[in-house]
Amino acid sequence: MTAAVSWEPLTLADDQLPTASDLADPFLAEPLLRGAATVCWLAVGAWLLDRPRRRPQR
């Protein structure tokens, strides 16, 4: 996760490095894969909104 987060600022410093979206474009060019990625993105977002904020204390 740290590598993914630090990649974008690194690409801002060096114009020769591709951004994460540049790397994902060939993968997401296929409509079926783009749809599956969208469904996964929405599922993760729903999980983040629905997850409990704190663990119940015993």
C-alpha positions in Angstrom: 0.0 0.0 0.0 2.8 2.4 0.8 4.4 1.8 -2.6 1.1 2.6 -4.3 0.7 5.8 -2.3 4.2 7.0 -2.8 4.2 6.2 -6.6 2.0 9.2 -7.5 4.2 11.9 -5.9 7.2 10.2 -7.5 5.6 10.5 -10.9 5.0 14.2 -10.4 8.8 14.6 -9.9 9.8 12.6 -12.9 7.8 13.1 -16.2 9.2 9.9 -17.6 7.5 7.6 -15.1 3.9 6.4 -15.9 1.2 7.2 -13.4 -1.0 4.5 -11.9 -3.8 5.4 -14.3 -1.4 5.1 -17.2 -0.5 1.6 -16.0 -4.2 0.6 -15.6 -5.3 1.9 -19.0 -4.4 -1.2 -21.0 -6.1 -3.4 -18.4 -9.2 -1.3 -18.3 -9.6 -0.9 -22.0 -11.6 -4.1 -22.2 -15.3 -3.2 -21.3 -15.9 -6.4 -19.4 -12.8 -5.8 -17.2 -13.7 -2.2 -16.7 -17.2 -3.3 -15.6 -15.7 -5.8 -13.1 -13.3 -3.2 -11.8 -16.2 -0.7 -11.3 -18.2 -3.3 -9.4 -15.2 -4.1 -7.2 -14.6 -0.4 -6.6 -18.2 0.1 -5.6 -18.2 -3.0 -3.3 -15.1 -1.7 -1.5 -16.7 1.7 -1.1 -19.8 0.2 0.3 -17.7 -1.9 2.7 -15.8 1.2 3.9 -19.1 3.0 4.6 -20.7 0.0 6.3 -17.8 -1.2 8.5 -18.0 -0.7 12.2 -16.1 2.4 13.4 -15.0 0.9 16.7 -14.7 -2.5 18.2 -17.2 -3.3 20.9 -15.7 -3.5 24.3 -16.1 -6.6 26.4 
